[in-house]
Amino acid sequence: MSGLSLPRETDPADLVRRVQAGDRSAEDELVLLFERALGFFLRRRLRDIEAAREVTNDVLMAVLRAVRENQLQDIRKLPAFVHGTARNLANNHLRARFARPVEEPLGEELASDDPVEGLEKQEQVALVVAAMAQLSRSERQILLMTIEDGLKPGQIARDLGLSSEVVRARKSRALRKLMARSRSPSDG
């Protein structure tokens, strides 16, 4: 866009005077003259089509406002003014984009972590450990072989030299004790 120029038949001073006089067709003409070149320049600069459209509109509005309010120092340098405005607004957009912190979605492990839930689980584990300590050695052993090793009562009975019925009875009794002792006081 640094080589931006107006068509030969377009007199920037005349165009600026017409815009300042309130001629809406002159404003439309100004927009049409620069819109395409601005879009191209800003797409390359910002590398984002949607942002380039937004900034193009912002540049055109800023230029029209400056022209209407007679803020151009040299109306013959309208293309340079448009280019400078585009460069400044593009730089502002880039600064704002990079100033924002990078947004990263929370992973499932972070999104589902509830500190209260974690404390409740810790409390529950502590209660189960304390309840396990109160079981007889045989009851503890049967529960651990069932839970940790995944063994069936028949296999446990063979390993411990007991009958399957005895293993089932002790397992059932141990689970009832464990459930009763591992309930937190708030569970009532």
C-alpha angles and dihedrals in degrees: 000000000000086000091053112144137165123244112270093249091056115089109199092203091054091046092050092048091050092050090048089051089058097255104160092194089058089054090051090048091051091050092048092048095056107023098086096045091045092051092051093047094047095046088056093044099044099030089214121101096203093047090048090055092050095047091045089057091046091051093049091049092048092049093048091048092049092048093047091050093047094242097142112105094203114021090196088067095061094129091053090048091051090048093049092048091050092049092049095047091045090052091048090051092050092048091051092047094051093042091062114089116252109265114224124176116242114255117238091254091058097037094055099041109114112182092208091051090050092052091048090052091050090050091049092050090050090051092050092048091050091047091048089054090058094055121095117263091251093050091048091048093050092049093048092048089050098044104031101031097032092226124162121233091256092056092045090049091054092046093049098036093242133123119262090242092056091049092050092048094049092045091051093047091046092051092050091050091046093050093047094047098040096057111109117236089248090060087069 
